[in-house]
Amino acid sequence: DLTLRKLVPAFVRLLGGDAVDGGLTALVAVGRRPLDSDAYRELVRTSLVRHGEPEDAAGFERLRDRFHYHRLDFSAAASEAGPEGTTGPDGYAGLETALRGHGRGLGPTVGRLYYLAAAPEAFEPIVAGLHAAGMLDETGGYRRVVVEKPFGSDLASARALQKSLVDRVPEERLYRIDHYLGKEMVRSLLGLRFGNRIFEPLWNGAHIDHVQISSCETDGVGTRGGYYEKSGALKDMVQSHLLQMLALVAMEPPASFSPDDIRDAKVAALRSATAEPLEDGGCAVLGQYAAGEVEGASVPGYREEALVEADSDTETFAALKVRIATPRWEGVPFYLRAGKRMDRKGTWILVQFRDPVAKPLYAELATVGADRLAVLVQPEEGFFFEVNTMAAGQGFEIERVRMDYCRSCRIGYGTPLAYERLLADAAAGNPSLFVRWDELETAWSFVESVFVSCRNGACGPAPYAAGSAGPAAARRLVEADGRTWWAPEG
């Protein structure tokens, strides 16, 4: 599903554009189904016609011969069957032979990205099989391993997986993907902060009142109930996407824009982050959607979804108040929330500035709002800076105006897919937008502290109606501080 929905369209666009750094030339799909390359190409074509953009389907027709299929059982049982990890006559050795054939004629060195778009339990056996067959040796070109999330199910399993992988492939050749880091406006946070004199001097508690990071979905878990039962909102969204965005907002200026310096600054910010305890003794407001109505259609509750336990206590919503223990952010709360079956769809970051200094001095300013910077991550892409100005006409009346940049309006279809950007960077050996191990370990430590607080407190998931803004306790979380959750209009 991930390959057909995300990787194939990204690959088609990369091959259809200008030359890509790293020389991406072919995609070899490895799977257990009894297909050949022609059958797989038809599967890709059908998916692009049904779900993709017209340009993607047309591009694929010009690139059909770049797509190949190789059948291989890469399950745990397969990797244990022999030194080459084989259940058939060839196994990984046969895959190596096939890959060499596809790379013939491309020169003396041909790099490879091994993209693990597979179930998490397959990560370790796949890398073990590649290693046993000598397929991670770089004498014939680079060999990099791209790993999707979830990377472990908790801190202990993440550490165990890390040890297993780095015993076979060095850390610098492991690319842990978080597709939010490939989204244009998440990437643009660095340019917005450090490329403008107007923002960075104000990027501190003297001028900023609070920060909100929200990721809201109208969809339920769909066919992913089995996976979601093992994760929940805290592991699925907070541990990865939301903490990555928080780190980019909260980090100190990096020593340079090199990949490691940026990631060093992000790790330092994450290590300074703590979830603030709530009244019930926990550190999070958790919720689980019940039956309701979304966009005019009745939808079932989470416990009625396929592959979900009838008495499940898995959270589909999480909200936290986070403090960053640095002088820059003293007194500034970061409010995080993520939820499914919400009343709106989108991801955004709000930087709410403090009230105007002159507000207490003039009666005419008594009701004016504070300036705010909003970064729209998806589905709309862009940002706006909202300020006060004098309204037209006579008298002294203040009105709100926006300095608005709509990236998706301006670029439209040309906006690169997140996976397009990430594939190109992995091929070029640029790890800037990938998660380093110490980042991931720190994020897991943060989420584990939240789980511990919830076990000690009473923050089990409260039901909320599908199509609502989440549990009432999430509203009280910010209202207790005299604030409200913000969302874009529309």
C-alpha positions in Angstrom: 0.0 0.0 0.0 2.8 2.4 0.9 4.7 1.6 -2.3 1.7 2.1 -4.6 0.4 5.2 -2.9 3.6 7.1 -2.1 6.8 5.6 -3.4 5.7 4.8 -7.0 4.3 8.3 -7.7 7.4 9.9 -6.2 9.7 7.6 -8.3 7.8 8.4 -11.5 8.1 12.1 -10.9 11.8 11.8 -10.1 12.5 9.9 -13.3 10.3 12.1 -15.3 12.1 15.3 -14.3 15.7 16.4 -14.6 18.6 14.2 -13.6 18.5 13.2 -10.0 21.5 13.4 -7.7 22.4 9.8 -6.9 21.3 8.6 -10.3 17.9 6.8 -9.5 17.3 4.7 -12.6 15.1 1.7 -11.7 12.7 0.4 -9.1 12.7 -3.3 -8.2 9.7 -4.4 -6.1 10.4 -7.3 -3.8 7.5 -9.3 -2.5 6.0 -12.7 -1.7 3.1 -12.6 -4.2 3.5 -14.8 -7.4 3.9 -12.0 -9.9 6.3 -11.3 -12.7 7.4 -7.8 -13.9 4.6 -7.4 -16.4 1.9 -8.3 -13.9 3.5 -5.9 -11.4 3.6 -3.1 -13.9 -0.1 -3.5 -14.6 -0.8 -3.4 -10.8 1.2 -0.1 -10.7 -0.7 1.3 -13.7 -4.1 0.4 -12.3 -3.2 2.1 -9.0 -2.0 5.3 -10.6 -5.1 5.5 -12.8 -7.4 4.9 -9.9 -5.7 6.9 -7.1 -3.0 9.1 -8.6 -2.7 12.3 -10.6 -3.1 12.1 -14.4 0.4 13.2 -14.9 1.7 10.3 -12.8 -0.2 7.7 -14.8 1.1 9.3 -18.1 4.6 9.4 -16.8 4.5 5.8 -15.8 3.6 4.7 -19.3 6.9 6.3 -20.5 8.8 4.6 -17.8 7.3 1.1 -17.6 10.6 -0.7 -18.4 12.2 0.9 -15.3 9.9 -1.1 -13.0 10.7 -4.7 -12.1 9.4 -7.4 -9.7 11.3 -10.1 -7.9 9.6 -12.7 -5.8 11.2 -13.4 -2.4 9.9 -14.5 1.0 11.8 -12.1 3.3 9.9 -13.3 6.4 11.7 -14.1 9.7 11.4 -17.8 8.9 13.1 -17.2 5.5 16.1 -15.5 7.1 16.6 -18.4 9.5 16.5 -21.1 6.8 20.1 -20.7 5.7 23.1 -18.3 5.5 21.6 -16.6 2.5 18.1 -16.3 4.0 16.3 -18.4 1.5 13.1 -20.5 1.3 13.6 -21.2 -2.4 16.6 -22.2 -4.5 17.9 -18.7 -4.8 16.7 -16.5 -1.9 18.7 -13.3 -1.4 21.4 -14.7 -3.7 18.9 -14.8 -6.4 17.8 -11.2 -5.6 21.5 -10.1 -5.9 21.7 -11.8 -9.3 18.6 -10.0 -10.5 19.7 -6.6 -9.2 23.0 -7.0 -11.0 21.1 -7.7 -14.2 19.0 -4.6 -13.9 22.1 -2.5 -13.3 24.0 -4.0 -16.2 25.1 -1.2 -18.7 24.9 1.5 -16.1 28.6 1.7 -15.4 31.1 0.1 -13.0 29.4 1.3 -9.9 25.7 1.2 -9.2 24.3 2.4 -5.9 21.3 0.9 -4.2 18.6 2.1 -1.8 17.1 -0.8 0.1 13.7 0.7 1.0 12.1 -1.4 3.8 8.4 -0.6 2.9 7.5 -3.7 5.0 5.9 -4.6 8.3 8.2 -3.5 11.2 8.8 -7.1 12.3 10.5 -7.7 8.9 13.1 -5.0 9.3 15.6 -7.1 11.2 15.3 -10.3 9.1 15.6 -8.3 5.8 18.8 -6.6 6.8 20.1 -9.9 8.2 19.4 -11.5 4.8 21.0 -8.7 2.9 24.1 -8.8 5.1 24.4 -12.6 4.9 24.3 -12.5 1.1 27.0 -9.7 1.0 24.5 -7.3 -0.5 25.5 -4.4 1.9 29.1 -4.4 0.7 29.9 -1.1 -1.1 32.6 -2.2 -3.4 30.1 -2.0 -6.3 28.5 1.3 -5.3 26.7 2.8 -2.3 24.4 0.6 -0.2 21.9 2.5 2.0 19.0 1.2 4.0 15.8 3.3 4.3 13.6 2.3 7.2 10.0 3.3 7.6 8.4 4.0 11.0 7.5 2.5 13.5 11.1 1.9 14.5 10.4 -0.2 17.6 7.2 -0.2 19.7 8.9 1.3 22.8 12.3 2.4 24.0 13.6 -1.1 24.7 12.5 -2.6 21.4 13.9 0.5 19.5 17.2 0.0 21.2 17.2 -3.7 20.4 16.4 -3.1 16.7 19.0 -0.4 16.5 21.7 -2.7 17.8 20.7 -5.5 15.4 20.8 -3.2 12.4 24.0 -1.3 13.1 25.8 -4.6 13.7 25.2 -5.1 9.9 25.0 -1.7 8.4 26.7 1.5 9.8 24.6 4.3 11.3 25.6 6.7 8.6 24.0 4.4 6.0 20.7 4.0 7.9 18.1 6.4 6.8 15.1 6.5 9.2 12.3 8.1 7.4 9.7 10.5 8.8 7.7 11.7 5.8 6.7 14.9 7.7 10.3 16.1 7.4 9.9 16.0 3.6 6.9 18.2 3.6 7.6 21.6 2.1 6.5 23.8 5.0 8.2 21.7 7.6 11.4 22.0 5.6 10.7 25.7 5.2 10.8 26.3 9.0 14.6 26.7 8.8 14.4 29.3 6.1 11.5 31.1 7.8 13.3 31.3 11.2 16.9 32.0 10.2 16.4 33.7 6.8 14.4 36.6 8.2 15.6 39.2 10.6 12.0 39.9 11.7 11.5 36.5 13.3 14.6 35.1 15.0 15.2 38.1 17.4 11.6 37.6 18.5 11.8 33.8 18.8 11.8 33.6 22.6 9.6 33.9 25.7 9.9 37.7 25.8 7.8 38.0 22.7 6.0 34.6 22.2 3.1 33.7 24.4 2.7 30.1 23.4 3.1 27.6 20.5 0.5 25.1 19.2 1.2 22.1 16.9 -1.9 20.3 15.7 -2.4 17.3 13.4 -6.1 16.5 12.9 -7.6 13.8 10.7 -11.2 13.3 9.7 -10.4 9.6 8.8 -10.6 6.7 11.2 -8.2 3.8 11.3 -9.7 2.1 8.3 -8.0 -1.1 7.5 -5.1 -0.3 9.9 -6.9 -1.4 13.1 -4.4 -4.2 13.8 -1.5 -1.8 13.5 -3.2 1.0 15.5 -4.0 -1.4 18.4 -0.2 -1.7 18.9 0.5 2.0 18.6 -2.1 4.6 19.3 -1.9 8.4 18.8 1.1 8.9 21.2 3.3 6.4 19.3 1.9 6.9 15.9 1.9 10.7 15.8 3.4 12.4 18.9 6.6 10.3 19.1 7.5 11.0 15.4 5.8 13.8 13.5 4.8 16.2 16.3 8.1 16.0 18.2 10.0 16.5 15.0 8.0 19.7 14.3 8.5 20.8 17.9 12.2 20.3 17.6 12.5 22.5 14.5 10.5 25.3 16.2 12.3 25.1 19.6 15.9 24.3 18.6 18.7 26.8 19.0 20.4 28.1 15.8 22.6 25.3 14.5 26.3 25.8 14.1 25.8 25.4 10.3 23.2 24.0 8.0 25.0 20.7 7.7 22.9 17.6 8.4 24.7 16.7 11.6 24.6 20.3 13.0 20.9 20.6 12.3 20.2 17.3 13.9 22.4 18.1 16.9 20.3 21.2 17.5 17.1 19.2 17.3 18.3 16.6 19.7 19.3 19.3 22.2 15.7 20.7 22.0 14.1 17.3 22.5 16.3 16.6 25.5 15.0 19.8 27.0 11.4 18.9 26.5 9.1 17.6 29.3 5.4 17.0 29.4 3.8 19.1 32.1 1.7 17.1 34.7 -2.0 17.6 34.6 -4.6 17.6 37.4 -5.2 13.9 37.2 -1.5 13.1 37.7 -0.8 12.2 34.1 0.9 14.2 31.4 -1.6 13.8 28.6 -5.2 14.1 27.7 -6.1 10.9 25.8 -9.3 10.1 23.9 -10.9 7.5 21.7 -13.4 8.3 19.0 -17.0 6.9 19.4 -19.6 6.7 16.7 -20.6 10.0 15.2 -20.9 11.9 11.9 -18.1 13.2 9.7 -18.7 15.3 6.7 -22.4 14.3 6.7 -21.9 10.6 6.9 -22.4 8.3 9.9 -19.2 6.5 11.0 -18.5 3.8 13.6 -16.6 4.2 16.8 -13.0 3.0 17.1 -14.1 -0.2 18.9 -16.4 -1.1 16.0 -13.5 -0.9 13.4 -12.1 -4.0 11.8 -9.3 -5.7 13.8 -9.9 -3.6 16.9 -10.7 -5.2 20.3 -14.2 -4.6 21.5 -12.9 -3.4 24.9 -9.8 -1.6 23.4 -8.3 1.2 25.5 -6.0 2.4 22.7 -6.0 6.2 22.3 -6.9 7.8 19.0 -6.4 11.3 20.4 -3.6 12.8 22.5 -3.0 16.4 23.7 -0.1 17.6 25.9 1.4 20.7 27.3 5.2 20.7 26.9 7.8 22.9 28.4 11.3 23.4 26.9 13.8 23.9 29.7 16.0 26.5 28.0 16.4 30.3 28.7 14.8 31.0 25.2 11.6 29.3 26.1 11.2 30.1 29.8 7.5 30.5 30.5 6.3 29.5 27.0 4.0 26.4 26.8 4.0 24.2 23.7 0.5 22.6 23.2 0.5 19.5 21.1 -2.5 17.5 19.8 -3.1 14.8 17.3 -6.4 12.9 16.7 -8.4 10.9 14.3 -12.1 11.4 13.3 -11.9 15.1 14.2 -14.1 17.9 12.9 -11.4 19.1 10.4 -8.4 17.8 8.5 -5.0 19.4 8.5 -1.6 19.9 10.2 -0.4 23.3 11.3 1.9 25.2 13.6 0.8 28.4 15.4 3.3 30.8 17.0 1.2 33.1 19.1 3.0 36.3 20.1 2.3 38.3 23.3 -0.1 41.3 23.4 1.1 44.6 22.1 3.3 46.5 24.6 1.1 49.5 24.3 -2.2 47.7 24.8 -2.6 48.7 28.5 -1.9 52.3 27.7 -4.7 53.0 25.2 -8.4 52.3 25.5 -8.6 52.0 21.7 -6.3 48.9 21.9 -8.2 47.2 24.6 -9.7 44.6 22.3 -7.0 44.0 19.8 -5.5 40.6 19.3 -1.9 39.6 19.4 0.2 39.0 16.3 0.5 35.4 15.2 2.5 33.4 12.7 0.7 30.3 11.3 2.5 27.6 9.3 0.1 25.4 7.3 1.8 22.0 6.7 -1.1 20.1 5.0 -3.3 19.9 3.0 -2.8 23.6 2.2 0.9 24.6 2.2 2.0 28.0 3.2 2.1 30.5 6.1 0.7 33.8 7.1 1.6 36.5 9.5 -1.4 38.2 11.1 -1.0 41.7 12.4 -3.0 44.8 13.4 -3.5 47.9 11.4 -5.7 51.0 11.1 -9.0 50.3 9.4 -10.0 52.5 6.4 -12.3 55.5 7.1 -12.6 57.9 10.0 -12.2 57.2 13.6 -9.7 55.0 15.4 -10.5 51.4 14.6 -8.1 48.5 14.4 -8.5 45.6 12.0 -6.7 42.4 11.5 -4.8 41.8 8.2 -2.7 38.9 6.9 0.5 38.8 5.0 -0.2 35.5 3.3 2.0 33.1 1.3 0.1 30.2 -0.2 2.7 27.8 -1.5 0.2 25.3 -2.9 -1.8 28.1 -4.6 1.4 29.3 -6.3 3.1 26.0 -7.2 0.1 23.7 -7.3 0.8 20.3 -8.8 4.5 21.1 -9.0 4.9 20.9 -5.3 7.2 18.0 -4.7 5.8 15.0 -2.8 7.4 14.5 0.6 8.5 11.0 -0.6 9.9 12.5 -3.8 12.1 14.8 -1.8 13.2 12.1 0.6 14.0 9.6 -2.1 16.2 12.1 -3.9 18.0 13.0 -0.7 18.6 9.4 0.2 20.0 8.7 -3.3 22.3 11.8 -3.0 23.5 10.7 0.5 21.9 13.8 2.2 20.6 12.7 5.6 19.3 16.1 6.7 15.7 15.2 6.6 16.1 11.7 8.1 16.0 10.9 11.8 19.3 10.1 13.5 19.3 7.4 16.2 19.9 9.8 19.1 16.8 11.9 17.9 14.7 8.7 17.8 16.0 7.5 21.2 15.2 10.9 22.8 11.7 10.9 21.3 11.0 7.4 22.6 12.2 8.5 26.1 9.9 11.4 26.0 6.8 9.3 25.1 7.7 6.6 27.6 7.7 9.2 30.3 4.2 10.2 29.3 3.1 6.5 29.4 4.6 6.1 32.9 2.7 9.2 34.1 -0.5 7.9 32.6 -0.1 4.6 34.3 0.4 6.4 37.6 -2.4 8.8 37.0 -5.9 8.4 35.6 -5.6 9.5 32.0 -7.2 6.6 30.2 -8.8 7.5 26.9 -12.1 9.4 27.2 -14.7 8.9 24.5 -15.4 11.7 22.0 -17.9 11.8 19.2 -16.5 11.3 15.7 -16.6 14.6 13.9 -16.0 16.6 17.1 -12.9 18.6 18.3 -11.9 15.8 20.6 -12.5 15.1 24.3 -13.6 18.0 26.5 -10.5 17.7 28.7 -8.4 18.8 25.7 -10.3 22.0 25.6 -9.9 22.6 29.3 -6.1 21.9 28.9 -5.6 25.2 27.1 -8.6 27.1 28.6 -7.1 26.7 32.1 -4.3 28.9 30.9 -6.6 31.5 29.4 -6.0 30.2 25.8 -8.0 28.3 23.1 -7.1 25.8 20.5 -6.6 27.5 17.1 -7.4 26.2 13.7 -7.3 27.7 10.2 -10.6 29.1 8.9 -12.6 26.8 6.6 
